[in-house]
Structures are given as C-alpha cells and as structure tokens.
C-alpha cells in the first residue's frame, strides 16, 4: 500500500519510541503516507492502523481531529488561512477574501485546474505575523498582504 521508502521512514519514526509503543508514531506515519499519496483514503488509513498494530478507529480519530490531514483529494498546493480571532483582527479575513477572488474559489474548494485548494485553519501559533497562511502543511507564510499573496501565487505557479 505504501512504498518501501515510506515504510522505511515510518520505521525510523517507530524506532523513536519503546518497542511496545509503536502507535506513538501514528501522526508521523499519517504524514508520511499523505506525502506519498497526496491524501488519506480509507484504505491508506487502514493500512497505517494495521502497520502500527492499532485499531483503525484510533487512527481515524487522529486523522479527523487534525486539519493537516487531507481526507479527500486536494490540489497540488493546499493553502490554509488562519482565521482565528487574533489573525482576523490583523487582516486575515481581508487576505482570505483577496485570495478567494484571485483563485475564484471558496474555502474547501479546489481550482478547476487542480492546482490550489483553499482551507480555513485555526491558530498556527504566529499571531504576531498575521495574516498567516500555511502551504501544504509545511511552509508558513507571514504578513500576507495582497502583494505577498500575488507573489506567493506567482511562485507556486512556476
């Protein structure tokens, strides 16, 4: 279900915990699986559960609790906008509106070319840098003015 390379990465994560606590690597295992597959289909979640020798429902609980896990296909670039109150007070709602207009989509939608998916997120722990975006759960973009949004989209389209 996952490549040998991904399984090797998961094994490295498992090795960080006591032998009888391999389920502690569930978040890392899900992230590795998602990096390979692009999103977490039911079959992938079930595979991770089996690999970690834990109940599938426990893996689903993790995958559905955190918004960094994609439970449906997303675009090549998932842009998550923090809309928590501190960011909203610092302009994230306006930045989100501008981004929606530029992409022609709303939150939880993907552009017709499959390039961008737009998500709404909670606190990223960078309130002083607001408005804050997160690209593919890994790249944080701060102070997202309209000019910075234009530059980000231009960079991602290359």
N, C-alpha and C positions, 0 to 999 in steps of 0.2 A: 504494500500500500504506500510506503514511503521509500525513497531511495536509500541506498546503503550509506551515502554521505549524510543524509538527515538522521538516520538511525545512529550513526557514529556520533553526531552532535548531541543527540538525546542521551546516549550512553555517557558522554562526558558530563552532562548535567546530572544524571542519576548518580554518578560517582562522587558528587559533592556531598551526598547525604549518606547516613548509615544504611547498611545493606537492607534492612527491613523497612526503610522509609522511602523507597523509590518513588512513591506517589507525590513526594515533596517536589519533584521535578515537573509536575503537571503544567504549570504556567509556561515554563521554558519549552516543554515538549509541544504544547499547543502552538506557541510562537514559531517554533521550527517547522512544524507541519504546515502552518499557514504560509510561511515564507516560501515553502516549496509549492504548495497547491494554489496559493492566492486567496483561499478562503477555507473555512472548516465545514465541509459537508458532513452529514451524519455518519457516513462510512469512515471518514477520517477521525472524527471524534471517537467512534467506537474502536478504531484501531489503536489510538493513543491509550484508551482505557485498558484494552487488552495488553498492550505492550507494558504498561505500568502496573498491571495486575491490580486494577481497582475497578469498582463498579462504574459502569458507563454514566449513570446518573450523577455521580460525583464529578466527573469530567464535564458533563453538561452544565452543572451548577457553576463551575468556574468559567466556562466558555460564554455562558449567558450573563454572568454578573459583570464582566469587564467589557467595556466597549472597544477595546483594542482588538478583540477577536471578531472576525467577519464571518457571520453565519449565513451569508449569501454572497454571491459573486459581487465584486466591486470593480471599479475602474482601475486602470494602471496606477493612478495616483488617487489615494483616498485623502482628502483634505478635511480635517476635523477642526472646527472652530470652537474655541472655548466661549460659551455664552453664560457662564456663571456670573453672579452679580458683580464682583469686582471688575471683571473684564467688560461686562455690559456697561458699567459706569465709565469705563475708559474707551468706549467706542467699538466694542466687538459687534454689537448689533448693526451698526452702520457698515462696518467692514464686511459682515456676513451678507448684508443686502447688496453691497457692491459686487462681491464675489458671485452671488446668485445671478445678478444681472449679467456679469461678464460671461458666466458659464451657461446661462439660460436654463438653469435647473434650480430646484429647491433642495432643502435638506432631505436626505435619504433617497436621492435620485442620482443617476449616472448620465453623463452626457451621451448623446446618440453614438458618438464615435468610440465609446468605451474608455475614454482617456481619464475622465475625472469622476469621482464620486464625492459628494458633499455630505458631511455628517456634522451633527451638533455634539459637542462634548462638554464634560464638566471640568472642574478645576484641573489645570495642568501644573499647578504649583509655581506659576510665573506671573503672578498678578501685576507685579511692577513692570512687566514687559508688554502689557496688553496694548492692543489686541494680539492674541496669540493663536497661531494655527499649528497643527501637527500634521505632517505629511507622512503617510504610510506608517504611522505609529512610531516613527524613528527620528524624524527631523523636525525640530521645533523652530518655528519662525516667529520672531517677535516684532512688536511695533508695526503691525500690518496696516499701514496707510494704503490709500488707493494706489500710490506709486509703487509701494513694495508688493502689493498684490499683482499689479501688472508685470513687475519684474519676475516674481515667482512663477506666474503662468507662462511667461516667455521662456524662462529657464527650463521648466518642465516639458514644454512642447518641443524642445530641441532633441 
